[in-house]
Amino acid sequence: MAQAVGAMEEGKKKKESVGEFIKNTRAELDRTTFPSSEDVKNTTIIVVISVIFFAIYLFLVDQGWVYVLEALTWVVNKIAGA
């Protein structure tokens, strides 16, 4: 954290040129790693399965509440005599 703050303070004191910015950006990109296509495929499958699971779960919960509220409405109508 202290290094980040120090770097920010240095950035305020000295502006870098466009050339230096591009050079630093390329150097940073050389240090990054990207996921393999197998990792991307596996992660995508997990996301799709999770979305389908939660869609079905929320649909069932919603239908349960509809059933409960319709039953409650029926009971209230019977008590009120409507």
Biopython code that builds the backbone (N, CA, C, O; Angstrom):
import numpy as np
from Bio.PDB.StructureBuilder import StructureBuilder

atoms = [
    (1, "MET", "N", (0.831, -1.188, 0.000)),
    (1, "MET", "CA", (0.000, 0.000, 0.000)),
    (1, "MET", "C", (0.875, 1.250, 0.000)),
    (1, "MET", "O", (0.600, 2.224, -0.701)),
    (2, "ALA", "N", (1.931, 1.196, 0.803)),
    (2, "ALA", "CA", (2.812, 2.357, 0.871)),
    (2, "ALA", "C", (3.493, 2.594, -0.469)),
    (2, "ALA", "O", (3.735, 3.736, -0.858)),
    (3, "GLN", "N", (3.802, 1.501, -1.176)),
    (3, "GLN", "CA", (4.439, 1.650, -2.483)),
    (3, "GLN", "C", (3.479, 2.319, -3.460)),
    (3, "GLN", "O", (3.888, 3.159, -4.262)),
    (4, "ALA", "N", (2.202, 1.945, -3.393)),
    (4, "ALA", "CA", (1.218, 2.532, -4.302)),
    (4, "ALA", "C", (1.063, 4.020, -4.029)),
    (4, "ALA", "O", (0.962, 4.827, -4.954)),
    (5, "VAL", "N", (1.044, 4.376, -2.742)),
    (5, "VAL", "CA", (0.918, 5.793, -2.395)),
    (5, "VAL", "C", (2.155, 6.544, -2.853)),
    (5, "VAL", "O", (2.055, 7.654, -3.377)),
    (6, "GLY", "N", (3.332, 5.937, -2.656)),
    (6, "GLY", "CA", (4.571, 6.577, -3.098)),
    (6, "GLY", "C", (4.600, 6.759, -4.600)),
    (6, "GLY", "O", (5.046, 7.791, -5.100)),
    (7, "ALA", "N", (4.122, 5.752, -5.325)),
    (7, "ALA", "CA", (4.087, 5.853, -6.782)),
    (7, "ALA", "C", (3.117, 6.947, -7.223)),
    (7, "ALA", "O", (3.380, 7.665, -8.187)),
    (8, "MET", "N", (2.000, 7.068, -6.514)),
    (8, "MET", "CA", (1.038, 8.120, -6.868)),
    (8, "MET", "C", (1.635, 9.491, -6.621)),
    (8, "MET", "O", (1.447, 10.411, -7.417)),
    (9, "GLU", "N", (2.357, 9.628, -5.512)),
    (9, "GLU", "CA", (2.962, 10.919, -5.218)),
    (9, "GLU", "C", (4.039, 11.257, -6.240)),
    (9, "GLU", "O", (4.184, 12.415, -6.632)),
    (10, "GLU", "N", (4.795, 10.247, -6.674)),
    (10, "GLU", "CA", (5.809, 10.486, -7.697)),
    (10, "GLU", "C", (5.151, 10.875, -9.012)),
    (10, "GLU", "O", (5.666, 11.724, -9.740)),
    (11, "GLY", "N", (4.003, 10.253, -9.322)),
    (11, "GLY", "CA", (3.293, 10.553, -10.559)),
    (11, "GLY", "C", (2.801, 11.981, -10.593)),
    (11, "GLY", "O", (2.719, 12.590, -11.660)),
    (12, "LYS", "N", (2.474, 12.519, -9.436)),
    (12, "LYS", "CA", (2.007, 13.902, -9.383)),
    (12, "LYS", "C", (3.156, 14.877, -9.632)),
    (12, "LYS", "O", (2.954, 15.950, -10.200)),
    (13, "LYS", "N", (4.351, 14.503, -9.209)),
    (13, "LYS", "CA", (5.494, 15.394, -9.353)),
    (13, "LYS", "C", (6.025, 15.415, -10.784)),
    (13, "LYS", "O", (6.425, 16.464, -11.290)),
    (14, "LYS", "N", (6.024, 14.245, -11.436)),
    (14, "LYS", "CA", (6.674, 14.140, -12.742)),
    (14, "LYS", "C", (5.686, 13.562, -13.750)),
    (14, "LYS", "O", (5.104, 12.500, -13.526)),
    (15, "LYS", "N", (5.506, 14.264, -14.850)),
    (15, "LYS", "CA", (4.647, 13.752, -15.916)),
    (15, "LYS", "C", (5.515, 12.977, -16.891)),
    (15, "LYS", "O", (6.634, 13.383, -17.204)),
    (16, "GLU", "N", (4.975, 11.833, -17.378)),
    (16, "GLU", "CA", (5.745, 11.068, -18.341)),
    (16, "GLU", "C", (5.264, 11.376, -19.753)),
    (16, "GLU", "O", (4.107, 11.736, -19.969)),
    (17, "SER", "N", (6.146, 11.231, -20.677)),
    (17, "SER", "CA", (5.805, 11.527, -22.064)),
    (17, "SER", "C", (4.975, 10.377, -22.639)),
    (17, "SER", "O", (4.850, 9.318, -22.026)),
    (18, "VAL", "N", (4.418, 10.604, -23.817)),
    (18, "VAL", "CA", (3.605, 9.587, -24.480)),
    (18, "VAL", "C", (4.461, 8.376, -24.797)),
    (18, "VAL", "O", (4.007, 7.244, -24.634)),
    (19, "GLY", "N", (5.669, 8.584, -25.239)),
    (19, "GLY", "CA", (6.578, 7.480, -25.548)),
    (19, "GLY", "C", (6.877, 6.623, -24.328)),
    (19, "GLY", "O", (6.880, 5.395, -24.410)),
    (20, "GLU", "N", (7.130, 7.278, -23.189)),
    (20, "GLU", "CA", (7.382, 6.551, -21.949)),
    (20, "GLU", "C", (6.138, 5.781, -21.521)),
    (20, "GLU", "O", (6.231, 4.654, -21.033)),
    (21, "PHE", "N", (4.980, 6.394, -21.706)),
    (21, "PHE", "CA", (3.725, 5.718, -21.348)),
    (21, "PHE", "C", (3.549, 4.449, -22.172)),
    (21, "PHE", "O", (3.204, 3.400, -21.628)),
    (22, "ILE", "N", (3.783, 4.535, -23.477)),
    (22, "ILE", "CA", (3.641, 3.361, -24.349)),
    (22, "ILE", "C", (4.668, 2.300, -23.976)),
    (22, "ILE", "O", (4.349, 1.111, -23.941)),
    (23, "LYS", "N", (5.901, 2.724, -23.696)),
    (23, "LYS", "CA", (6.950, 1.784, -23.295)),
    (23, "LYS", "C", (6.570, 1.079, -22.000)),
    (23, "LYS", "O", (6.720, -0.138, -21.885)),
    (24, "ASN", "N", (6.084, 1.833, -21.035)),
    (24, "ASN", "CA", (5.680, 1.241, -19.751)),
    (24, "ASN", "C", (4.463, 0.327, -19.923)),
    (24, "ASN", "O", (4.358, -0.704, -19.259)),
    (25, "THR", "N", (3.561, 0.705, -20.802)),
    (25, "THR", "CA", (2.380, -0.124, -21.048)),
    (25, "THR", "C", (2.780, -1.453, -21.672)),
    (25, "THR", "O", (2.279, -2.501, -21.267)),
    (26, "ARG", "N", (3.669, -1.422, -22.643)),
    (26, "ARG", "CA", (4.142, -2.669, -23.264)),
    (26, "ARG", "C", (4.880, -3.538, -22.260)),
    (26, "ARG", "O", (4.726, -4.760, -22.265)),
    (27, "ALA", "N", (5.673, -2.925, -21.405)),
    (27, "ALA", "CA", (6.396, -3.687, -20.383)),
    (27, "ALA", "C", (5.406, -4.350, -19.420)),
    (27, "ALA", "O", (5.609, -5.491, -19.007)),
    (28, "GLU", "N", (4.350, -3.643, -19.071)),
    (28, "GLU", "CA", (3.332, -4.206, -18.180)),
    (28, "GLU", "C", (2.586, -5.348, -18.862)),
    (28, "GLU", "O", (2.291, -6.361, -18.226)),
    (29, "LEU", "N", (2.281, -5.196, -20.140)),
    (29, "LEU", "CA", (1.599, -6.271, -20.874)),
    (29, "LEU", "C", (2.478, -7.513, -20.984)),
    (29, "LEU", "O", (1.961, -8.630, -21.000)),
    (30, "ASP", "N", (3.795, -7.338, -21.061)),
    (30, "ASP", "CA", (4.700, -8.486, -21.115)),
    (30, "ASP", "C", (4.672, -9.269, -19.798)),
    (30, "ASP", "O", (4.935, -10.471, -19.795)),
    (31, "ARG", "N", (4.358, -8.607, -18.685)),
    (31, "ARG", "CA", (4.320, -9.269, -17.385)),
    (31, "ARG", "C", (2.969, -9.913, -17.078)),
    (31, "ARG", "O", (2.853, -10.670, -16.114)),
    (32, "THR", "N", (1.962, -9.625, -17.874)),
    (32, "THR", "CA", (0.639, -10.188, -17.598)),
    (32, "THR", "C", (0.524, -11.590, -18.186)),
    (32, "THR", "O", (1.217, -11.953, -19.136)),
    (33, "THR", "N", (-0.367, -12.353, -17.592)),
    (33, "THR", "CA", (-0.659, -13.682, -18.113)),
    (33, "THR", "C", (-2.145, -13.739, -18.441)),
    (33, "THR", "O", (-2.970, -13.131, -17.760)),
    (34, "PHE", "N", (-2.464, -14.467, -19.477)),
    (34, "PHE", "CA", (-3.847, -14.612, -19.895)),
    (34, "PHE", "C", (-4.265, -16.063, -19.713)),
    (34, "PHE", "O", (-3.440, -16.967, -19.842)),
    (35, "PRO", "N", (-5.541, -16.293, -19.413)),
    (35, "PRO", "CA", (-5.984, -17.674, -19.201)),
    (35, "PRO", "C", (-5.944, -18.469, -20.506)),
    (35, "PRO", "O", (-6.087, -17.926, -21.601)),
    (36, "SER", "N", (-5.747, -19.756, -20.345)),
    (36, "SER", "CA", (-5.737, -20.619, -21.526)),
    (36, "SER", "C", (-7.164, -20.801, -22.028)),
    (36, "SER", "O", (-8.125, -20.495, -21.322)),
    (37, "SER", "N", (-7.290, -21.297, -23.244)),
    (37, "SER", "CA", (-8.639, -21.503, -23.795)),
    (37, "SER", "C", (-9.389, -22.556, -22.996)),
    (37, "SER", "O", (-10.615, -22.498, -22.896)),
    (38, "GLU", "N", (-8.671, -23.519, -22.424)),
    (38, "GLU", "CA", (-9.305, -24.543, -21.586)),
    (38, "GLU", "C", (-9.885, -23.910, -20.314)),
    (38, "GLU", "O", (-10.992, -24.254, -19.900)),
    (39, "ASP", "N", (-9.140, -22.987, -19.697)),
    (39, "ASP", "CA", (-9.634, -22.286, -18.510)),
    (39, "ASP", "C", (-10.876, -21.468, -18.837)),
    (39, "ASP", "O", (-11.846, -21.466, -18.079)),
    (40, "VAL", "N", (-10.841, -20.777, -19.966)),
    (40, "VAL", "CA", (-11.994, -19.961, -20.373)),
    (40, "VAL", "C", (-13.208, -20.837, -20.617)),
    (40, "VAL", "O", (-14.319, -20.495, -20.213)),
    (41, "LYS", "N", (-12.996, -21.977, -21.285)),
    (41, "LYS", "CA", (-14.099, -22.901, -21.572)),
    (41, "LYS", "C", (-14.703, -23.443, -20.270)),
    (41, "LYS", "O", (-15.924, -23.472, -20.115)),
    (42, "ASN", "N", (-13.849, -23.869, -19.341)),
    (42, "ASN", "CA", (-14.339, -24.420, -18.073)),
    (42, "ASN", "C", (-15.089, -23.365, -17.254)),
    (42, "ASN", "O", (-16.132, -23.654, -16.667)),
    (43, "THR", "N", (-14.566, -22.174, -17.220)),
    (43, "THR", "CA", (-15.222, -21.101, -16.479)),
    (43, "THR", "C", (-16.566, -20.745, -17.106)),
    (43, "THR", "O", (-17.534, -20.488, -16.390)),
    (44, "THR", "N", (-16.632, -20.729, -18.418)),
    (44, "THR", "CA", (-17.887, -20.440, -19.107)),
    (44, "THR", "C", (-18.936, -21.495, -18.803)),
    (44, "THR", "O", (-20.103, -21.173, -18.581)),
    (45, "ILE", "N", (-18.523, -22.749, -18.793)),
    (45, "ILE", "CA", (-19.463, -23.832, -18.472)),
    (45, "ILE", "C", (-19.989, -23.675, -17.055)),
    (45, "ILE", "O", (-21.183, -23.853, -16.815)),
    (46, "ILE", "N", (-19.116, -23.346, -16.118)),
    (46, "ILE", "CA", (-19.539, -23.152, -14.723)),
    (46, "ILE", "C", (-20.540, -22.006, -14.627)),
    (46, "ILE", "O", (-21.542, -22.118, -13.920)),
    (47, "VAL", "N", (-20.283, -20.917, -15.323)),
    (47, "VAL", "CA", (-21.190, -19.763, -15.280)),
    (47, "VAL", "C", (-22.548, -20.117, -15.870)),
    (47, "VAL", "O", (-23.579, -19.764, -15.297)),
    (48, "VAL", "N", (-22.563, -20.808, -17.005)),
    (48, "VAL", "CA", (-23.832, -21.168, -17.642)),
    (48, "VAL", "C", (-24.641, -22.100, -16.740)),
    (48, "VAL", "O", (-25.848, -21.916, -16.582)),
    (49, "ILE", "N", (-23.985, -23.094, -16.150)),
    (49, "ILE", "CA", (-24.683, -24.017, -15.244)),
    (49, "ILE", "C", (-25.217, -23.264, -14.029)),
    (49, "ILE", "O", (-26.341, -23.518, -13.594)),
    (50, "SER", "N", (-24.435, -22.349, -13.480)),
    (50, "SER", "CA", (-24.885, -21.570, -12.320)),
    (50, "SER", "C", (-26.102, -20.710, -12.664)),
    (50, "SER", "O", (-27.049, -20.630, -11.882)),
    (51, "VAL", "N", (-26.076, -20.076, -13.820)),
    (51, "VAL", "CA", (-27.194, -19.230, -14.235)),
    (51, "VAL", "C", (-28.457, -20.068, -14.401)),
    (51, "VAL", "O", (-29.533, -19.662, -13.963)),
    (52, "ILE", "N", (-28.330, -21.240, -15.035)),
    (52, "ILE", "CA", (-29.499, -22.110, -15.212)),
    (52, "ILE", "C", (-30.027, -22.574, -13.855)),
    (52, "ILE", "O", (-31.237, -22.568, -13.628)),
    (53, "PHE", "N", (-29.131, -22.974, -12.952)),
    (53, "PHE", "CA", (-29.547, -23.421, -11.620)),
    (53, "PHE", "C", (-30.315, -22.335, -10.881)),
    (53, "PHE", "O", (-31.396, -22.586, -10.349)),
    (54, "PHE", "N", (-29.756, -21.123, -10.848)),
    (54, "PHE", "CA", (-30.412, -20.051, -10.107)),
    (54, "PHE", "C", (-31.700, -19.591, -10.785)),
    (54, "PHE", "O", (-32.629, -19.158, -10.104)),
    (55, "ALA", "N", (-31.773, -19.676, -12.099)),
    (55, "ALA", "CA", (-33.022, -19.333, -12.790)),
    (55, "ALA", "C", (-34.122, -20.309, -12.399)),
    (55, "ALA", "O", (-35.245, -19.896, -12.112)),
    (56, "ILE", "N", (-33.809, -21.592, -12.385)),
    (56, "ILE", "CA", (-34.803, -22.599, -11.981)),
    (56, "ILE", "C", (-35.179, -22.424, -10.517)),
    (56, "ILE", "O", (-36.357, -22.490, -10.166)),
    (57, "TYR", "N", (-34.185, -22.201, -9.661)),
    (57, "TYR", "CA", (-34.443, -22.012, -8.232)),
    (57, "TYR", "C", (-35.363, -20.811, -7.988)),
    (57, "TYR", "O", (-36.343, -20.916, -7.251)),
    (58, "LEU", "N", (-35.047, -19.678, -8.606)),
    (58, "LEU", "CA", (-35.875, -18.485, -8.405)),
    (58, "LEU", "C", (-37.267, -18.661, -8.993)),
    (58, "LEU", "O", (-38.233, -18.143, -8.431)),
    (59, "PHE", "N", (-37.400, -19.376, -10.107)),
    (59, "PHE", "CA", (-38.714, -19.672, -10.670)),
    (59, "PHE", "C", (-39.544, -20.485, -9.677)),
    (59, "PHE", "O", (-40.718, -20.189, -9.454)),
    (60, "LEU", "N", (-38.933, -21.508, -9.082)),
    (60, "LEU", "CA", (-39.661, -22.344, -8.127)),
    (60, "LEU", "C", (-40.042, -21.568, -6.868)),
    (60, "LEU", "O", (-41.144, -21.739, -6.346)),
    (61, "VAL", "N", (-39.150, -20.727, -6.383)),
    (61, "VAL", "CA", (-39.469, -19.900, -5.212)),
    (61, "VAL", "C", (-40.614, -18.952, -5.540)),
    (61, "VAL", "O", (-41.521, -18.772, -4.729)),
    (62, "ASP", "N", (-40.579, -18.348, -6.721)),
    (62, "ASP", "CA", (-41.637, -17.437, -7.143)),
    (62, "ASP", "C", (-42.973, -18.168, -7.232)),
    (62, "ASP", "O", (-43.992, -17.656, -6.769)),
    (63, "GLN", "N", (-42.975, -19.357, -7.821)),
    (63, "GLN", "CA", (-44.216, -20.126, -7.927)),
    (63, "GLN", "C", (-44.730, -20.529, -6.549)),
    (63, "GLN", "O", (-45.940, -20.569, -6.324)),
    (64, "GLY", "N", (-43.821, -20.826, -5.631)),
    (64, "GLY", "CA", (-44.224, -21.138, -4.254)),
    (64, "GLY", "C", (-44.913, -19.958, -3.592)),
    (64, "GLY", "O", (-45.933, -20.128, -2.925)),
    (65, "TRP", "N", (-44.366, -18.767, -3.770)),
    (65, "TRP", "CA", (-44.987, -17.575, -3.192)),
    (65, "TRP", "C", (-46.344, -17.286, -3.839)),
    (65, "TRP", "O", (-47.278, -16.857, -3.161)),
    (66, "VAL", "N", (-46.451, -17.518, -5.129)),
    (66, "VAL", "CA", (-47.749, -17.332, -5.793)),
    (66, "VAL", "C", (-48.775, -18.260, -5.173)),
    (66, "VAL", "O", (-49.900, -17.845, -4.892)),
    (67, "TYR", "N", (-48.402, -19.510, -4.957)),
    (67, "TYR", "CA", (-49.308, -20.486, -4.351)),
    (67, "TYR", "C", (-49.712, -20.046, -2.947)),
    (67, "TYR", "O", (-50.891, -20.089, -2.596)),
    (68, "VAL", "N", (-48.736, -19.622, -2.145)),
    (68, "VAL", "CA", (-49.016, -19.194, -0.765)),
    (68, "VAL", "C", (-49.932, -17.976, -0.765)),
    (68, "VAL", "O", (-50.891, -17.935, 0.007)),
    (69, "LEU", "N", (-49.666, -16.999, -1.596)),
    (69, "LEU", "CA", (-50.474, -15.780, -1.603)),
    (69, "LEU", "C", (-51.885, -16.035, -2.136)),
    (69, "LEU", "O", (-52.844, -15.429, -1.658)),
    (70, "GLU", "N", (-52.016, -16.922, -3.117)),
    (70, "GLU", "CA", (-53.365, -17.265, -3.591)),
    (70, "GLU", "C", (-54.150, -17.990, -2.502)),
    (70, "GLU", "O", (-55.346, -17.745, -2.340)),
    (71, "ALA", "N", (-53.501, -18.873, -1.760)),
    (71, "ALA", "CA", (-54.169, -19.568, -0.655)),
    (71, "ALA", "C", (-54.568, -18.585, 0.435)),
    (71, "ALA", "O", (-55.662, -18.682, 0.990)),
    (72, "LEU", "N", (-53.695, -17.647, 0.742)),
    (72, "LEU", "CA", (-53.997, -16.636, 1.755)),
    (72, "LEU", "C", (-55.151, -15.750, 1.304)),
    (72, "LEU", "O", (-56.015, -15.403, 2.111)),
    (73, "THR", "N", (-55.177, -15.384, 0.037)),
    (73, "THR", "CA", (-56.282, -14.586, -0.501)),
    (73, "THR", "C", (-57.595, -15.360, -0.411)),
    (73, "THR", "O", (-58.632, -14.787, -0.075)),
    (74, "TRP", "N", (-57.558, -16.643, -0.707)),
    (74, "TRP", "CA", (-58.755, -17.478, -0.629)),
    (74, "TRP", "C", (-59.269, -17.534, 0.804)),
    (74, "TRP", "O", (-60.475, -17.434, 1.032)),
    (75, "VAL", "N", (-58.365, -17.693, 1.777)),
    (75, "VAL", "CA", (-58.751, -17.758, 3.186)),
    (75, "VAL", "C", (-59.362, -16.433, 3.624)),
    (75, "VAL", "O", (-60.395, -16.420, 4.295)),
    (76, "VAL", "N", (-58.745, -15.330, 3.257)),
    (76, "VAL", "CA", (-59.253, -14.013, 3.652)),
    (76, "VAL", "C", (-60.623, -13.783, 3.032)),
    (76, "VAL", "O", (-61.507, -13.244, 3.697)),
    (77, "ASN", "N", (-60.827, -14.178, 1.771)),
    (77, "ASN", "CA", (-62.130, -14.024, 1.119)),
    (77, "ASN", "C", (-63.184, -14.874, 1.808)),
    (77, "ASN", "O", (-64.326, -14.434, 1.944)),
    (78, "LYS", "N", (-62.837, -16.073, 2.246)),
    (78, "LYS", "CA", (-63.797, -16.941, 2.957)),
    (78, "LYS", "C", (-64.168, -16.325, 4.314)),
    (78, "LYS", "O", (-65.329, -16.370, 4.720)),
    (79, "ILE", "N", (-63.200, -15.764, 4.996)),
    (79, "ILE", "CA", (-63.465, -15.152, 6.309)),
    (79, "ILE", "C", (-64.295, -13.888, 6.139)),
    (79, "ILE", "O", (-65.221, -13.643, 6.913)),
    (80, "ALA", "N", (-63.971, -13.092, 5.142)),
    (80, "ALA", "CA", (-64.675, -11.822, 4.930)),
    (80, "ALA", "C", (-66.028, -12.042, 4.278)),
    (80, "ALA", "O", (-66.864, -11.138, 4.280)),
    (81, "GLY", "N", (-66.262, -13.228, 3.719)),
    (81, "GLY", "CA", (-67.543, -13.525, 3.106)),
    (81, "GLY", "C", (-67.697, -12.966, 1.717)),
    (81, "GLY", "O", (-68.818, -12.800, 1.235)),
    (82, "ALA", "N", (-66.602, -12.675, 1.071)),
    (82, "ALA", "CA", (-66.690, -12.127, -0.283)),
    (82, "ALA", "C", (-66.762, -13.198, -1.323)),
    (82, "ALA", "O", (-66.840, -12.897, -2.514)),
]
sb = StructureBuilder()
sb.init_structure("model")
sb.init_model(0)
sb.init_chain("A")
sb.init_seg("    ")
for serial, (resi, resn, name, xyz) in enumerate(atoms, 1):
    if name == "N":
        sb.init_residue(resn, " ", resi, " ")
    sb.init_atom(name, np.array(xyz, "f"), 0.0, 1.0, " ", f" {name:<3s}", serial, name[0])
structure = sb.get_structure()
